[in-house]
Structure formats: C-alpha cells, structure tokens
Amino acid sequence: MKIAILGAAGRMGRKLAELAPAAGLEVIAKVDVADGFDRDWPSETEGVIDFSYHTALPSAIDKAAAEGIPYVIGTTGVTPGEQAHVDAAAKKIPVVQSGNYSLGVNLMLELVRKAATILGPEYDVEITEMHHRHKKDAPSGTALMLAKAANAGRAEIGAAVDGFTYGRHGDIGERPDREIAIHALRGGSVVGDHTVMFAGELERVEFVHKAQDRAAFAAGALKAMVWAKGRASGIYSMRDVLGFS
Ligand SMILES: NC(=O)c1ccc[n+]([C@@H]2O[C@H](COP(=O)([O-])OP(=O)(O)OC[C@H]3O[C@@H](n4cnc5c(N)ncnc54)[C@H](O)[C@@H]3O)[C@@H](O)[C@H]2O)c1
C-alpha cells in the first residue's frame, strides 16, 4: 500500500517513515512545510497518515475525501470547525481518529471506564499528563480521551458531568461533587505520561501509563492505516482497530 505522511519532518513523522516498511507500507510522499519535503502527495497515493498540526487538517482531509483514500489522524488539538471537515470527509472515506495510538493507552481507556462505573462519583477523578517542552496543545488528546472514558463510565450509573475542569488557581472553593479535572505539565523530553487517579475517602486507585518511545504510537497508527484500507466510509477509533468494541 502506497501512503503519504503529513508532518513527515516532525518527531512522529520521522518515526512513522522509519517503521512503515515493516508494516508493509511504502511511503511515497513525505509532506511537510519544512525545507526539502514534499508539498503534496501524488495521485497514486492510497492512504494518508497525518501527524502534523491541526490547521493543516481541513484542506488535507478534504483532498483525501475527494480522492476517496483512507485517512488516519494522529494530530491533536483539533478545533470544532476543523472537526467538521473530518466528520464531512468520513461520509465519503474511512477515517481513523485517535488522540493516542498505543496499545497500552487504549487498554487504559477500557480500565478507566470500568473503574469509574464501579467506584462511582464518591471517588474524585484527577488526571495529570506530562509531555516534552515542545508540545503545543494542552491538555493532551490522550488526557481528554481518559476524561471522556471516566465520564462514560460515570454515565452508566447516571453520574456524568457536562464539562471538565482544566487546572486550578486562586480562591476556588471546595471541590464540586462529580468534578473530573485535568492538569497539564510540560518539560524536558518526556514522550508522554498519563495518570488517572480515583481519590476516595479511604483509599486511592491510580492508573499510570508512560510511553517510552514514539514507536508505541507510530506502530498503532501504521496498523490503523492497514486496517482502514477497503473499509466502508465512517469515523473509526483505535478501539475499532484493536477489536475492543
Ligand atoms: N495520536 C497519537 O498517538 C499522537 C502521538 C504523538 C503525537 N501526536 C500529535 O501529533 C502531532 C505531531 O506531533 P509531533 O510531536 O510529531 O510534532 P512536531 O512538531 O515534531 O511535528 C509536526 C510536523 O508538522 C509539520 N507541519 C506543520 N504545519 C504543516 C502543514 N500545514 N502541512 C504539512 N506539515 C505541517 C511541521 O513542520 C512539523 O514537521 C501533534 O498534534 C501531537 O499532539 C499524536
């Protein structure tokens, strides 16, 4: 399968290009705004993996939809207006979108959802994430997915919240019941650490994931590309690719 990588000069793009051959994928276009990279993909391209910047997503996915080729989105920080392009494209082509393509985080999403149902709203949910100093969006797409998983687990017992709390500062008063809070740390070269804490009166339960190498994300995204080939149009998650649902 001949693929294009969008954001090919970046940290993830380079890792994807390195691992693509082992996944049976041939990279025929390395697209990036950086010097020495392709500005577009050629007509024989059979799929696109996008780990670039959210502003690049609308025009790129519109083009893939017009060409009828599958699209794998790793890029995070996507705005509602940009997401509308993704949703429209998914009516024509298979789109896989995930804030995290690692097996471990996708397992953690399942466990967090289950824990939130079993432990209930008496256990306060606090999520922390830490990433390298170059990361541009906050909180991470993964932290948001973990918060949504906890909230989905709470929804099963009628205890979901409408929105999340992002950090705390100043005279904020007592913690509201059912609050789900997310805190973003930045520094050094951290690839990606996430902790979901369920804090009860008598005990705390913590789920921790630490990515040691970007290959954990790249391998999952390449797997998603292979999986997406020949699928019906629609928007899919890594849950679908891994067969959890
Ligand atoms: N879903 C996941 O599993 C996962 C894992 C890691 C990173 N990410 C996300 O992937 C994205 C890239 O991460 P990174 O660490 O590789 O970032 P990076 O900054 O190292 O690389 C991004 C690349 O995109 C390029 N780019 C910017 N605008 C572009 C445009 N209009 N067209 C083409 N290329 C463009 C940049 O020049 C850069 O080379 C981020 O949104 C990050 O949050 C997702």
PDBQT file of the ligand as one rigid body, heavy atoms in Angstrom, charges set to zero:
ROOT
HETATM    1  N1  LIG A 301      -2.398  10.335  18.416  1.00  0.00    +0.000 N 
HETATM    2  C1  LIG A 301      -1.202   9.991  18.909  1.00  0.00    +0.000 C 
HETATM    3  O1  LIG A 301      -0.941   8.809  19.277  1.00  0.00    +0.000 OA
HETATM    4  C2  LIG A 301      -0.120  11.032  18.988  1.00  0.00    +0.000 A 
HETATM    5  C3  LIG A 301       1.153  10.737  19.488  1.00  0.00    +0.000 A 
HETATM    6  C4  LIG A 301       2.141  11.719  19.446  1.00  0.00    +0.000 A 
HETATM    7  C5  LIG A 301       1.842  12.970  18.935  1.00  0.00    +0.000 A 
HETATM    8  N2  LIG A 301       0.581  13.234  18.478  1.00  0.00    +0.000 N 
HETATM    9  C6  LIG A 301       0.222  14.515  17.850  1.00  0.00    +0.000 C 
HETATM   10  O2  LIG A 301       0.790  14.521  16.545  1.00  0.00    +0.000 OA
HETATM   11  C7  LIG A 301       1.089  15.861  16.177  1.00  0.00    +0.000 C 
HETATM   12  C8  LIG A 301       2.555  15.956  15.770  1.00  0.00    +0.000 C 
HETATM   13  O3  LIG A 301       3.363  15.674  16.888  1.00  0.00    +0.000 OA
HETATM   14  P1  LIG A 301       4.960  15.786  16.789  1.00  0.00    +0.000 P 
HETATM   15  O4  LIG A 301       5.477  15.602  18.170  1.00  0.00    +0.000 OA
HETATM   16  O5  LIG A 301       5.478  14.919  15.694  1.00  0.00    +0.000 OA
HETATM   17  O6  LIG A 301       5.113  17.324  16.370  1.00  0.00    +0.000 OA
HETATM   18  P2  LIG A 301       6.283  18.029  15.541  1.00  0.00    +0.000 P 
HETATM   19  O7  LIG A 301       6.135  19.486  15.810  1.00  0.00    +0.000 OA
HETATM   20  O8  LIG A 301       7.599  17.372  15.812  1.00  0.00    +0.000 OA
HETATM   21  O9  LIG A 301       5.914  17.702  14.010  1.00  0.00    +0.000 OA
HETATM   22  C9  LIG A 301       4.837  18.306  13.338  1.00  0.00    +0.000 C 
HETATM   23  C10 LIG A 301       5.264  18.498  11.902  1.00  0.00    +0.000 C 
HETATM   24  O10 LIG A 301       4.124  19.001  11.150  1.00  0.00    +0.000 OA
HETATM   25  C11 LIG A 301       4.627  19.948  10.233  1.00  0.00    +0.000 C 
HETATM   26  N3  LIG A 301       3.551  20.831   9.773  1.00  0.00    +0.000 N 
HETATM   27  C12 LIG A 301       3.029  21.933  10.386  1.00  0.00    +0.000 A 
HETATM   28  N4  LIG A 301       2.090  22.505   9.601  1.00  0.00    +0.000 NA
HETATM   29  C13 LIG A 301       2.021  21.739   8.481  1.00  0.00    +0.000 A 
HETATM   30  C14 LIG A 301       1.269  21.846   7.283  1.00  0.00    +0.000 A 
HETATM   31  N5  LIG A 301       0.373  22.838   7.094  1.00  0.00    +0.000 N 
HETATM   32  N6  LIG A 301       1.440  20.888   6.335  1.00  0.00    +0.000 NA
HETATM   33  C15 LIG A 301       2.351  19.881   6.495  1.00  0.00    +0.000 A 
HETATM   34  N7  LIG A 301       3.102  19.761   7.616  1.00  0.00    +0.000 NA
HETATM   35  C16 LIG A 301       2.945  20.675   8.583  1.00  0.00    +0.000 A 
HETATM   36  C17 LIG A 301       5.725  20.683  10.986  1.00  0.00    +0.000 C 
HETATM   37  O11 LIG A 301       6.607  21.346  10.081  1.00  0.00    +0.000 OA
HETATM   38  C18 LIG A 301       6.388  19.525  11.735  1.00  0.00    +0.000 C 
HETATM   39  O12 LIG A 301       7.459  18.964  10.971  1.00  0.00    +0.000 OA
HETATM   40  C19 LIG A 301       0.702  16.727  17.382  1.00  0.00    +0.000 C 
HETATM   41  O13 LIG A 301      -0.621  17.189  17.192  1.00  0.00    +0.000 OA
HETATM   42  C20 LIG A 301       0.764  15.749  18.536  1.00  0.00    +0.000 C 
HETATM   43  O14 LIG A 301      -0.058  16.116  19.626  1.00  0.00    +0.000 OA
HETATM   44  C21 LIG A 301      -0.390  12.293  18.493  1.00  0.00    +0.000 A 
ENDROOT
TORSDOF 0
